Structures are given as structure tokens and as C-alpha cells.
């Protein structure tokens, strides 16, 4: 080993290892789908949709090509379009407001709170006569304060559309993310807790008429026959991805349990550092059940810490490439969101995934402590 080589390598996410951990099962699933010759909108997809809906306690799951398509289809199905405004938190992927723009509406960014999520206090000042919906984004496996958001929604007659791309399985006061509004969407991007071998997403809703319309819009506007009843698009979660996801979903709770255990280990090893603010520990807040899609901390000297960790073999990430949506100046936003801007000077995601060992987390935590001279 070269003298300057790190003692250990802990990548932020290891796609190869995530596959090889269950290679035999994935190969078996692949062969089964290939031999059946059932690729589009067949039994594997239908069973997976039903499983997710049953897990969440809603009536319908609609598998689509990705979570961005899911948002566009859901909002379009609810009649959001030109002339409407949708309020969203700037701490999110650009896909969230991008889906609003794609259907002709206008996204309106608001600030985040100390939990890194949409600040309910920032919503009402952003409401205008054109506001049609609130788009809370459940980030990092934590659900927004839905009591306060629902109260605002009810007061002003606004619909809630939930971006739960990072929220599958997280709960607020016992209720799952994605089930508070007219509908919710989930992402199955490979790095998600439930991730496929490409892109995938799902819409969930308890509204049978809305579900029927979303089923149609994802499949060229067709209804129960091949007749086109309206203009739609081609956004169908394919059977192979659904089969991979269905197998993983059968083990979902054990995967979440493992992530929560890793979060507890980070808490034990880093909880005494004044220079670092950690996310709430599992079970520390009775209102929230967090799944830890990500482990996003706040850190003093964030950029120096990140470089130090890189040199020590530890992969980290700043969400969205290091900027909140309103900070992408070419998108035309003219707004100051001080909480979000302060957060993006400090936020950093440490490795958090099922391929990590306890020793990996110990190593990451030890390097963080070394940086701060502990």
C-alpha cells in the first residue's frame, strides 16, 4: 500500500456491491421474466403495485417510468396547469419544480425549517390568488410536519400533492408519507432504499377516479381498451424492474431496520461533537418514524471536512450538487431564503446504505472526529 493511500475505502454508494449481495436472486428474477416473455404492464407490475398500495393503506398504486413523470401525471390529472402556482421547498431536487413547469404551472419556492424540510410558517406568505397546490417534499426518509401543512391547505382550499421520492416507509404520527394529500409519488432510482436497476416510480392515491385517470395518462391516454380517450404519454414501469422491486420489497422492513441501526451508530459516535449537527436519532421523536434514505448532517468547515474525508477514502455528497433550487440563477428565481442558504453552507451527507458494515460507520465517524481534533 502506498504511504498516502487511505486505510479504508467507504464509498458513498456502491452499486456493484448492492447487486452482488443478491446476485443469484436477481439473475433468477431476470431469467424468470425473460422466459415468461412478459415485459410491459403484466402480472409482475400489477402485483407490485398492489403490494405497495396495501403496505401504505391506500387503494391504488400506479407504476410509472420515474418519480418526475409521476408528479407530472398526478398534477395534470388534478387539473393543475397554466396560470396556477404550486408552492414547494427550495431544498429539493430540481425535478420537483421542474414537473410543475412541465405542465405549464409556476413553481414558487419557500424556505426550510431546522429539520431541513418545508417550513410550514413560510407557506402562507407565499399564497396568492393563483396558488393551486402545496408540494411538500419528504426528504432523507423523514416526513414533513403534515399537521401544520394540512391546516394551511384546509384554511385556503389548496390541494396537497406529496413528493415522497425519498420517503417510502417514513411516517408522521403513524401515517405514511405519500398518503396525506390527493396523492403521493415515490422514486425507485437505484440509490433509493427500494431501488431498481434503472429508473422507476409510482403514484399512490385512495381516489379511484384519480387512479383511473393516472393509469390512462401513463399509457398514451388509453382506457380499458386500446382506444385513446385523451392525450397521454408513455411512462410505464416495466415488468422486469417491477419484479426486481417486488423481491426487494419483501425484505423492505429489514432494510429499513438496518439503516436505522446505522443511524444509531452514527449518533453514538458523533453525538457529542459540538461542530456537527446530526439528524434526530431513531425513536427520539414520537411523531416521526424515519427511514434514513440519507444521513444529512450540518458541519462547521464543511468543505474542508469533505476534502479531508475524501483523502481518507470516505465518499460524501452535498444534495443537488450543492445548491438549492432557487440558487440556480438561470432558472429565474428572484428570492432570498435565508434558512436554506445557511443550510447549504453546512449540509453534508455521510454514507448511508445497506452495503455498509458497522466497521465502515466506525471508520467514517473516527475520521470526522479526527478532523475536529477529537
ZAMARGU-4260 file (C-alpha; in steps of 0.2 Angstrom, whole numbers, plus 5000, padded with zeros to 4 digits):
<rodrens>
0) 5000/5000/5000 | 5006/5017/4995 | 5010/5028/5010 | 4997/5041/5005 | 4983/5028/5002
5) 4968/5028/5014 | 4967/5014/5027 | 4949/5010/5021 | 4938/5014/5006 | 4920/5018/5011
10) 4911/5025/4995 | 4895/5035/4997 | 4886/5021/4987 | 4892/5005/4980 | 4881/5000/4966
15) 4891/4984/4961 | 4891/4978/4979 | 4872/4981/4980 | 4870/4970/4966 | 4882/4956/4970
20) 4875/4955/4988 | 4860/4947/4980 | 4866/4942/4963 | 4859/4924/4962 | 4841/4931/4966
25) 4842/4945/4953 | 4848/4933/4940 | 4834/4921/4944 | 4822/4935/4943 | 4829/4941/4926
30) 4828/4923/4919 | 4810/4921/4925 | 4804/4937/4917 | 4813/4933/4901 | 4807/4916/4900
35) 4789/4922/4903 | 4791/4935/4889 | 4780/4947/4900 | 4788/4964/4899 | 4775/4978/4899
40) 4760/4980/4911 | 4759/4962/4916 | 4757/4952/4932 | 4774/4957/4940 | 4769/4975/4939
45) 4751/4973/4944 | 4757/4963/4960 | 4770/4975/4964 | 4758/4990/4963 | 4745/4981/4974
50) 4759/4977/4987 | 4764/4995/4989 | 4746/5001/4990 | 4742/4988/5003 | 4758/4992/5013
55) 4753/5011/5013 | 4735/5008/5016 | 4729/5016/5000 | 4718/5009/4987 | 4729/5011/4972
60) 4747/5011/4966 | 4752/5016/4948 | 4769/5011/4942 | 4777/5024/4930 | 4794/5027/4922
65) 4801/5038/4936 | 4796/5050/4950 | 4796/5065/4939 | 4784/5058/4927 | 4774/5053/4942
70) 4772/5071/4948 | 4768/5077/4931 | 4755/5064/4928 | 4747/5067/4946 | 4747/5086/4945
75) 4740/5086/4927 | 4726/5073/4932 | 4721/5085/4946 | 4719/5099/4934 | 4735/5109/4938
80) 4741/5119/4923 | 4744/5136/4915 | 4740/5151/4927 | 4742/5140/4943 | 4755/5142/4956
85) 4762/5127/4966 | 4772/5131/4982 | 4787/5120/4985 | 4803/5119/4996 | 4819/5125/4988
90) 4828/5111/4997 | 4824/5098/4984 | 4829/5091/4968 | 4826/5102/4953 | 4814/5088/4947
95) 4801/5094/4959 | 4798/5111/4952 | 4803/5105/4935 | 4787/5094/4935 | 4777/5110/4939
100) 4785/5119/4924 | 4782/5104/4913 | 4763/5105/4915 | 4763/5124/4912 | 4761/5130/4930
105) 4773/5141/4940 | 4783/5134/4955 | 4785/5146/4970 | 4800/5141/4981 | 4799/5143/5000
110) 4811/5141/5015 | 4815/5126/5025 | 4815/5124/5044 | 4828/5117/5056 | 4823/5099/5050
115) 4829/5103/5033 | 4811/5101/5026 | 4797/5113/5020 | 4794/5126/5034 | 4775/5127/5037
120) 4777/5145/5043 | 4784/5150/5025 | 4769/5144/5016 | 4755/5156/5020 | 4766/5172/5015
125) 4769/5163/4998 | 4750/5160/4994 | 4742/5171/4981 | 4726/5171/4971 | 4734/5159/4959
130) 4740/5146/4971 | 4733/5129/4967 | 4743/5117/4977 | 4756/5114/4991 | 4770/5102/4986
135) 4779/5096/5002 | 4794/5086/4999 | 4798/5072/5012 | 4817/5072/5012 | 4830/5059/5019
140) 4817/5047/5024 | 4809/5060/5036 | 4791/5066/5034 | 4786/5084/5034 | 4775/5092/5048
145) 4759/5087/5040 | 4748/5093/5054 | 4753/5111/5050 | 4753/5109/5031 | 4736/5101/5031
150) 4729/5115/5042 | 4735/5128/5029 | 4729/5118/5015 | 4711/5117/5023 | 4711/5135/5028
155) 4715/5141/5010 | 4706/5127/5000 | 4723/5121/4992 | 4727/5103/4987 | 4742/5094/4994
160) 4752/5084/4981 | 4767/5074/4990 | 4784/5072/4983 | 4789/5056/4993 | 4803/5051/4982
165) 4814/5049/4997 | 4800/5045/5009 | 4794/5027/5006 | 4790/5019/5024 | 4793/5035/5034
170) 4778/5040/5045 | 4771/5055/5054 | 4760/5052/5069 | 4758/5034/5062 | 4753/5039/5044
175) 4764/5035/5029 | 4772/5049/5019 | 4763/5050/5002 | 4745/5047/5010 | 4741/5064/5017
180) 4736/5073/5001 | 4727/5069/4985 | 4741/5058/4980 | 4759/5055/4983 | 4774/5049/4972
185) 4789/5038/4975 | 4805/5035/4966 | 4814/5019/4963 | 4830/5026/4957 | 4845/5014/4961
190) 4851/5023/4976 | 4834/5024/4984 | 4831/5012/4999 | 4819/5002/4987 | 4829/5004/4970
195) 4828/4996/4954 | 4841/4993/4940 | 4837/5009/4931 | 4823/5022/4933 | 4806/5019/4941
200) 4792/5027/4950 | 4775/5026/4957 | 4759/5036/4961 | 4748/5031/4975 | 4731/5038/4979
205) 4715/5032/4988 | 4704/5041/4975 | 4698/5028/4962 | 4693/5040/4949 | 4710/5049/4950
210) 4719/5032/4949 | 4710/5028/4934 | 4715/5044/4925 | 4733/5041/4930 | 4733/5024/4924
215) 4727/5031/4907 | 4739/5046/4906 | 4754/5034/4909 | 4749/5023/4894 | 4746/5035/4880
220) 4729/5041/4886 | 4721/5024/4883 | 4707/5017/4894 | 4702/4999/4897 | 4703/4995/4878
225) 4717/5001/4866 | 4706/5016/4862 | 4714/5033/4866 | 4702/5043/4877 | 4713/5058/4880
230) 4731/5063/4876 | 4743/5054/4887 | 4762/5049/4887 | 4772/5033/4888 | 4778/5031/4906
235) 4776/5013/4912 | 4786/5004/4925 | 4792/4989/4915 | 4789/4971/4922 | 4807/4967/4924
240) 4810/4982/4936 | 4794/4978/4945 | 4800/4960/4948 | 4816/4966/4955 | 4807/4979/4966
245) 4794/4966/4972 | 4808/4954/4978 | 4817/4968/4987 | 4800/4975/4994 | 4798/4958/5003
250) 4813/4962/5013 | 4809/4981/5015 | 4807/4982/5034 | 4823/4973/5037 | 4832/4985/5026
255) 4825/5000/5035 | 4829/4992/5052 | 4847/4991/5046 | 4848/5009/5041 | 4840/5014/5057
260) 4854/5004/5066 | 4867/5013/5056 | 4860/5030/5061 | 4860/5025/5079 | 4878/5020/5077
265) 4882/5037/5069 | 4873/5045/5084 | 4883/5036/5097 | 4900/5040/5088 | 4896/5058/5084
270) 4883/5064/5095 | 4895/5073/5107 | 4903/5084/5093 | 4898/5102/5095 | 4904/5106/5077
275) 4892/5094/5070 | 4873/5094/5070 | 4865/5076/5067 | 4848/5072/5061 | 4836/5066/5075
280) 4841/5048/5081 | 4829/5034/5078 | 4814/5035/5090 | 4820/5051/5098 | 4804/5060/5091
285) 4787/5050/5094 | 4779/5059/5080 | 4791/5053/5067 | 4797/5036/5061 | 4812/5040/5050
290) 4819/5028/5037 | 4836/5037/5034 | 4836/5037/5015 | 4851/5049/5018 | 4861/5054/5033
295) 4862/5073/5031 | 4872/5082/5044 | 4877/5100/5046 | 4895/5103/5049 | 4907/5118/5053
300) 4921/5119/5040 | 4910/5108/5029 | 4921/5110/5013 | 4937/5106/5022 | 4929/5092/5031
305) 4923/5084/5014 | 4940/5086/5007 | 4948/5078/5022 | 4936/5063/5021 | 4939/5061/5003
310) 4958/5059/5006 | 4954/5047/5019 | 4943/5036/5007 | 4926/5042/5013 | 4913/5046/5000
315) 4901/5061/5004 | 4888/5071/4994 | 4880/5088/4995 | 4862/5086/4989 | 4858/5093/4972
320) 4876/5097/4968 | 4877/5109/4982 | 4863/5122/4978 | 4845/5123/4982 | 4833/5126/4968
325) 4832/5145/4970 | 4851/5146/4969 | 4851/5140/4951 | 4851/5158/4944 | 4847/5153/4926
330) 4830/5146/4932 | 4825/5164/4935 | 4820/5164/4954 | 4822/5181/4962 | 4820/5176/4981
335) 4831/5175/4996 | 4828/5160/5008 | 4840/5163/5022 | 4837/5146/5031 | 4840/5136/5015
340) 4855/5147/5011 | 4863/5144/5028 | 4860/5126/5027 | 4868/5124/5010 | 4884/5131/5018
345) 4884/5117/5031 | 4875/5102/5024 | 4884/5086/5020 | 4878/5068/5018 | 4888/5054/5025
350) 4887/5036/5018 | 4871/5028/5022 | 4866/5012/5013 | 4863/4993/5016 | 4881/4989/5010
355) 4889/4997/5025 | 4896/4987/5039 | 4897/4993/5057 | 4916/4995/5055 | 4913/5006/5040
360) 4902/5018/5050 | 4915/5017/5064 | 4929/5022/5052 | 4919/5037/5045 | 4915/5043/5062
365) 4933/5041/5068 | 4938/5052/5053 | 4926/5065/5056 | 4932/5066/5074 | 4950/5067/5069
370) 4946/5082/5058 | 4939/5091/5073 | 4954/5085/5083 | 4944/5073/5094
</rodrens>
